[in-house]
Amino acid sequence: MLNGLWLGFFLVAAVSAMAQWLVGGNAGIFAAMVESIFAMAKLSVEVMVLLFGTLTLWLGFLKIAEKAGIVEWLAKVLGPLFARLMPEVPPGHPALGLITMNFAANGLGLDNAATPIGLKAMRALQELNPGSTTASNAQILFLVLNASSLTLLPVTVFMYRAQQGAPDPTMVFLPILLATSVSTLVGLLSVAVMQRLRLWDPVVLAYFIPGALLLGGFMAFLGTLSAAALASLSSLMGNLTLFGVIMLFLVVGALKRVRVYEAFVEGATEGFDVAKSLLPYLVAMLVAVGVLRASGALELALDGIRHAVNWMGLDTRFVEGLPTALVKPFSGSAARAMLIETMQTQGVDSFPALVAATIQGSTETTFYVLAVYFGAVGIQRVRHAVGCALLAEFSGVVAAIFVCYWFFT
């Protein structure tokens, strides 16, 4: 899948450049494409320097949380809910703890760290699967919730914005939180309909009703604020939440007599190993995206969408942020490349860049997740997983666009 996407970027760029040369005599297009190759390779290394630090930092803190029992506590708290949503998983099964750890890593925006944990969870669920090549209900629900992007603290998005010089990297915190809430809710409801899950079960309602009331009340409060106040509140809450999570991990770890420094170093070492494996993929995708942009092919596609949106009488400013949404279902590295490229060409705090950052934080690499998670356990028949995951993905993109207009205009 990634091979075809990457090769497709270059082929489309080559066809676009040849057309411009033959029709318009634009020979300079080839020089621009070659220049973009080296520029994007350099940018990849610059981005990776900060990515090394970010993944190392957060996997270190996540290891403290794991050793302090925070993850285990979350598994116990969510146990009754999982028992209703995944009735085929026995109480106390290791899969529940792994699922909780996966959700925790995703919630912190550590998608690269969440993947190894998620693969372990999928293997544990496969042990309970009566059909070795057909996805079980529990596996589908787990995958769709992953594909809906359970992001509560999108630290990698903050990192990319900081690397590109954003004065306030956390400004997109609340927009991402609201958009990802929509995508997760749609993903859960779609699976519940297909699997006939009893969402009206008293235990399920005991979890969902307080959350829904809090979210509804919070959104009603946000509706009373101006765009400037919304942006300011998003920044404040993003920074407070980020620092609060760090202090929570450290304080609980100290109270539980965890050797926090040693635990941090252990997790940070894992984060370094994860980060260094990403550089080749980031270089490959950033170079491909740079060539695609330099060839004019990407702008041509966006012009088509822009004309359609304009024909419907809608504002077109969000269109420049759509490249991230168009490639996100296929490749996380391509989406990151599109986000970085949008911030570079449009400005880190421009409206398109804010839309792209919100989409990046509230959607997931649906086809990649399907291929990796199901492929790891030999699942061939995925049943309703694709439809539910894509519906959640689409809902997240639409919500991200609407929320950005609400917050930033």
N, C-alpha and C positions, 0 to 999 in steps of 0.2 A: 504493500500500500504506500509506504513512504517512498520507496524507490520510484513508483509510478508518478507520485506527486512531484517529487524533486526533478525527475527527468522532464515531466510535463511543463514545469516552470521554464526550463531552458528551451524546450522546443517551441513553446508559445512565444517566448522572447525572440528567438531566432526568426520565426515567421513574421512577427511584427516588424522587426528591424529590416528584413529583406524587403517587405512591402513598402516601407517608408523610403528605402533607398531606390527601389525600382520605380515607384510612382512619383515620389517627390524629390528624388535626388539628394536625400539627406544622408550623406556619407559619414557625417559626424556622429551618427547614432552608434556606430561600432566603437568609436573611441570612448564615448560615454559609457557604454556597457563594460568595456575593459576596465575603465577607471573605477566603475562601481564595484567590480570584483575585488580589487585590492583595498578599496575603501571599506567595504563590508567585512573583509577578512580582518582588517585592523580593528574595526568596531567590535567584532566578535571577541577578540582578546580583551578589550577594554571592559566589555560587559562581564566577561568571565571572572575578571579580577574581583568585582563586587559580588558576583554570584558565589564564588568560593567562600567569601566571608559570610554571606547571608546563610547559606545552607550549613556551613560549619557551625555558626552561632546557634541556629534554631534546632538543629538536631542535637546539639549539646544540651540545650534546655529541655528538649523533649525526653532525653535520656534521664535527666533529673526527675522529671514528672513520672516517668515509668518506674524508676527505683523508689520514688517516694510513695508509690501506691495510688497516685492520682488517676492513672489510666484504669487500674483495677477497680477503684471506687466508681468511676464512670460506668464501667461494665456492670457493676452491681445495680447502680441507679437505673440504667437503661435495660437491665435484664427483663423486668416485667413487660416492657414495651416490645422488646424483641420476641418474647414468648408469644405475643399475639400476632406480630407481623411476620414472624418466621416460625410457625408452630411446629415445623418438622425438625427444628434444631433443639436438642435437649437442653434444659437449664444447666448452666455451668459448663457447657461445652467450650473447648478452647477457641472455637470459631468466634464466639461472642466477644471475647477479649481482643482478638485480632481485629475484628470489625470495628470495635471501639477505638483501638489504636489508629486504624486507618482513617476513621472519621476525624479523630483528633489531629492527625497530620494534615488532612485536607482542610480542616477548619482553620489551621494556622497558615494555610496557603502553601504548604510544603508538598506540592504535587509529586515532585521527584522522590521525596522521602516516603510518601504515602504508597507509592507503587509497590515496592518490595513487601511492605506489610500487607497490602491488599492481595498480593499473589499468595501469600501464606494463608490469608483468610479464605480465599477461593479454593485452595487445596483442602483446607479443613472442611469446607462445605461440600466438596466433592466426595469426601469420605462418607457423607450421609446421603449422597445422591443415588437413588435406586437405578437410574438410567445413566450409564457412564458417558454417553455421547449427547444426551439431551439435557439442557439446562433445567435445574430444579427451580421451584418458585423462590426459594431463599437466595439462590445465586442470582436470579434475575433482579430481585428487589435490591440486593447489595450492589449489583452492577449499575442499575438505573440511578440509585442514590449517588453513586460515585460520578456517573455521567452528568448528574444535575449540578455538580460543583458545590459541595458543602463547604463553602469558604466563609468563615467568620472573621478571619484576620489575614487579609491577602498580602503577606509580607513580601512575596516576590514581586508583586505589582508595585508596591511601595519602593522596592529596591530598584526596579527598572526606571521608575520616575526620578528617584534620587540620582541615579547614574546619569540621566539625561539633563540634570540641572534644575529639577523642579524645586521652587522655593519651599513648597509644602507637599512632600510626597504622599501624605496621608489624606489629602483632600477628597479622594474618591472612596473613602472608607464606607460612609453611609450609603452612597449609591450602589456599591457592590453588595453590601449587606442586604439591601432591599431587593435588588435584582436576583441575587442567588436564592433568597427566600422564595421568590416566585417560581424559579426553575425547580427547586427542590420540592415545593408543594405540588406543582404540576406533575413531576415525576412520580411522587408517592401516590397521588390520586389516580394517575393513569394505571399504575401497577395494581392498585387496590381494586379498580374496576375489573381489570383482566383476571385477577386471581380471586375475586370476590372476598377480599379481606373485610373483616367486620370492624370498620373504623369507628362504628358507634359503640363498640365494646366499652364498658365503663373505665377499664384501665387505660385504653388508648385515649379516650376522651380526657381522662385525668392528666395526661401528658400534653395533649394538643390544645385543649380549651384555654388553659392559662397562657400558653405561648401565643395563641391567636389573639387573645385579649390584649396581651402586652404589645404585640406587634401592631394591632389595630389602633390602640391608644397612642402608641408612639408615632404612627403615621398621621393620626389626627393632630397631634401636637406639631409635627413637622409642617402640616398644612397651614399652620398659622404664621410660619416664618417666611421672611423674604429670601430671595436667592442668595444674597450676601450672608445672611444669618445661617442659612443651611450649609453653605460652604464652610463657614467658620465653625459651626457645630460639628460637622463631619471631621474637620481637622482635629478639634479638641478631643472628640471621642476616640478617634483613631490613635492618637498619641497616648491618651490615658489607658486605653485598652491594651496597647502594645506593652507599655511599661508595667501595667498591672499584672498581666500574665507572667511576665518575667519575675516580678516580685513574689507572686503566688507560688510559682515553682520553687524559688529559692527558699522562701520561708517555710513552706510545707516540707521541703527536703531537709532543712535544718532541724525542724521539730521531729522529724522521723529518724534523725541521726544518720541521714545519708551523707556520705562523703561527697559533697556537692561538686567540689573541684574535680575530683577524680571521675565522677560520673559525667560531668560536662566534657572533660577531655575525651572520655570513651565515646560519647555520642558525637563530639566534634570530629573525631577521627573518621567515624563512619560518614559524616557529612562531607568531609574532604574527599573521601573515596567516591562518593556519589557525584560530587561536583566535577571532579576531573574527568569523569567519563562523558560529560555533557559537551565538552568543547568541540569535538569533531562534528557533532550534530548541529550545534549552533552555527559553526562556520559554514557548513554545507547549506543550511537553510537561509542564513542571512545573505550569503552570496547569491543564491538562486533568486531570492526576493529582490535584491538590489538590481540584478540583471533584468528581472521582469519589469521593475519600475522604470529603469533607464531606457528600456526598449519602447516604452509608451503603451505596452499591451495592458497593463493594469489600469492606466488612466482611461484607456478606451472602454474597458469593461465598466469602470465607475461612471463614465459619461452616459452609458446606456441606462444604468440604474438611476442616475441623476435626472435624465430626461423623463423616465417613467414616473419618478416621484414628483417632478415638477408638473407633469401632465395631470396628476391627481390633485394638484393644488397644495401640496405639502412642502414644508421647509426642507431644503436639501443639504443643510450643513452636516448632518450626521453621516452622509454618504461616504465622506473621506475616511471615516472610522470603520467602515464595513469590511475592508480586507482582512482584518483580524477575525471577524465573524465568519467569513467565507471559507477560511482554511482551518479554523479551530476544530471542527469535527474530525479532521483528518490527521492533524499533526500539532502537538503542543509547541515544538520547536519552530515550526513555520509560523504559528500564531504569534509567538514571542518575537520572531523576526519582523512580522508585519507591524506589531505594536511599536517596536523600537524604530522602525523605518517611518511610521506615521508621526511619532514624536519628533524625529529628526527633520522631516520635511515640513510638517505643519506647525511645530512648536509644542513643547512639552505640556503647556497649559492651554493649548487651543481647544476649542470645542470638539473637533474630530479626535484629538488625542485623548481627551477625557472620556469620550464615548468608547474608543478602542480599549482604554485601560479598564473601564467598567465591564465591557464585554469579556475581556481577558480574565477578569476576576470572578465572573458569574457564570461562565460556561466551561465545558470540559471537552476533551478530545474524544468524542463519542466513538468513532470507528476504531481509533487506536486502543481505547479502553476495551472495546469489544474483542478486538483481535488478540490483545495481550492477555487479558484476564481469562477469556474462554479458551484461547489457544493453549494456555499454560496447563489446562486440565483436560484437554482433548474434547471440548464441547464442540459439536458440529451443528446441532439443531438448537437455535437460540430462541425459538418461539417468539414471544411478543417483546423481547428485550430491545430490539432495534427501534421499533415504532415508539415505545414509551420513552426511550432515551433521546431520540430525535425531537419528540414533542417537548420534552423538558429543555433541550438545547435551544429550540426555537423560541420558547417562552422566555428563556433567560435573555436572549438577544433583544427581543421586543421590549421586555421590561427595562433592560439597560438603557435603551434609547429614550424611552419615556421618562425614566428617572433622571437622566442627564439633562433633558429639557426642563424638568422640574427644578433641579438644583442649580444649574449653571446658566440659565437664561432669564 
